[in-house]
Amino acid sequence: MTPRRAATTAAFTAVVAFLAWLLFVGLPRWYGAPATRPAAAAAPSAPAAPGRKITAHLFYVADDGMRLVRADRDVPFGEGTVQQAKEIINAQIAPVTPPLVSAIPAGTTLRALFITAKGDAYVDLSREIMTGHTGGTVDELLTVYTIVNALTANLPAVSGVQLLVDGKEVETLAGHVDLRRPLAGNLSRVQ
Amino acid sequence: MNARSLTLFSATIALGVFVLTRGLASQAPPSPLTLTLLARDGRHPMAIAVVNDQEFVALEDLAAAFQLAVREEAGAITITYKGKTIVVTPDQALASVSGRLVSLPAAPVHAGRRWLVPVEFISRALAPIYDTRLDLRKASHLLIVGDLRVPRLTARYEAIGNNARLTIDAVPRATNTVQQDGERLTIKFDADALDASSTLVPPQAAPAIVQAVRVVEPSTVTVDLGPRFAAFRASTQPADTAMRLVIDFVSTQTTTEAPAAPGTPGAPAPAPAAPELPPAFAQPTSAIRTVAIDAGHGGADDGVKGSGGAKEKDLVLAVARQLKGAIEGRLGIRVLLTRDDDRAVGLDDRTALANNNKADLFISLHTDASTRPSAAGAIIFSAGFPRDAEQQAKASLAPEPLPTFGGGLRDIELVPWDLAQFRHLDQSSAFAAIVEQQLRDKIPLAPRPIDQAPLRILESANMPAVLVEMGFLSNADQEKALAGAAFQNAFVQAILESVIKFRDHLGTATSR
């Protein structure tokens, strides 16, 4: 082996060793704390990265009480549309502090959520959404469209939303808004 | 013949035998009272004896009528029917019915050689073991045998200015038809018989609009019209457990002395019920003959509750009643209330009342609430349908050829109940705009006073329809205002004028 050939072999070996180190040691260390690494979520089948957030449009009652206002908030990342939809709804129905006012009655919880192949999301909420409601038509519209818009405005795969209460279809929440069919998003009720 | 028919047949035969043998029973205590047994084959009288202010019937009469075997032994009377027994003892106000003790208002009485039992024996002791329904109506001395429809009628006749109103309640509910035949109105009830005194309304002093109201067997009521009668208008709607028939009579004096055009805009605000104002009944060309007014919520459903204690269900009912009085009194238009008292009515039942009575306009009254206490003002909603529903409605509006009885085909439009409003959306929007115009200077309006939304109550209305939120009970100032006479009068006046404007709008649209 000539000295030149020996030097080439040594350099090649060093590069291979570095790549091997990078692949088996460096990268795993690098990903050891993946809190804000968006690339980690690139593969759809990868497990949810804890602490990862997305920005979602959420909706609250406007000052005049007649319409909704949009507020952009960080929401935990959810793997897949259904999981992401659950995260958005959980963020939407969570208690808020003034000056924000939520159209969702306090104590309402998400029981289940599923999405059909047609793009209709079925959001099953606890009974507090009915029992804690003020009972007005305007408030009922704001409650319904808070949930509907929270999904349709953030998830292109969702085209309609139907609310269920305690696992059952309901005609209305407070006697006014027809909930027997999925409703499309309605941004005209948003300032 | 099935067992039920056989039983009814047997009961009928027994009643026949009872009628034949009744003539032979000459020892019944004399009494002017009779209990009328009403069965499929007709009416049969049974004597009533009064002892110590208590009404009794003879046990042997009951035995003949209902195939009972009566045996007296060891100081007790045993009544047997198809293996079931009733035992009564002469000194006790009790009966043992198939081993179960029931109380009676008095002990059996011995009269001559006959035993008498209290009339209540029939409902308390005999009915539980008898295999055909026995319905004792003690107040009217009626015993209904079998499943006959026998509504109890109560009537009220009242003079309203020069005009008059007859209200007849039928319990349980029975529908009716009203026809004029010369100088008489005939009201036919869908029933087997009527439970009512023969004279429902006593003869009125002449010259009257109505002279008398009488019951004609089996299920007809006749109204004898007087010389002052000019026209009538009838409406039927449920009220509590009753079906209420209201007939408004117009006097000849009213029609000749009422030159003013009714319902002129700008007329003074009407009283809650405006009976003195001349109704304009003679408007066959009017595009609006019937208006349905829906007072939201009711019964256990209070609707919105204000912090001061006002309840939506009470406020909207009060306004609905005033509106009915104003529209009927001023315009002579029939007004149906989906509820006239504090009771729960299903959403579909409300629109069914309007649809089945072919109402030309539907107005649902509500008060609103918001999580923001400052929210205030009235909003007028018309229906808005989800996208899928719109497509479905459009598809269903295409006429479908269906076979007819006489042969051949006829194009019929089949409209799904939930989408009935779809074809009226334009007119509903037009009416909403008129209401907004009329309310504008009279009561506070919301920043966006006209809205469209998928509201359940409007979707099934097969006529122009709006839902009016009169104001916000969650706003303390509005709560006070909504409960006040000034607000309610202004609101009623505005809706009244809206109906007039809409009638003109429809008339213009038709004549184009």
Interface residues (C-beta under 8 A of the other chain):
Chain A: V61 A62 D63 D64 G65 M66 V101 S102 A103 T134 G135 G136 T137 V138 D139 L141 G160 E171 T172 G175 H176 V177 D178 R180 R181 P182 L183 A184
Chain B: G296 H297 D301 D302 G303 V304 K305 E312 L347 H366 T367 D368 A369 S370 T371 R372 P373 S374 A375 I379 F381 P386 R387 D388 A389 D418 A446 P447 R448 A453 P454 L455 R456 I457 E459 L467 E469 F472 L473 S474
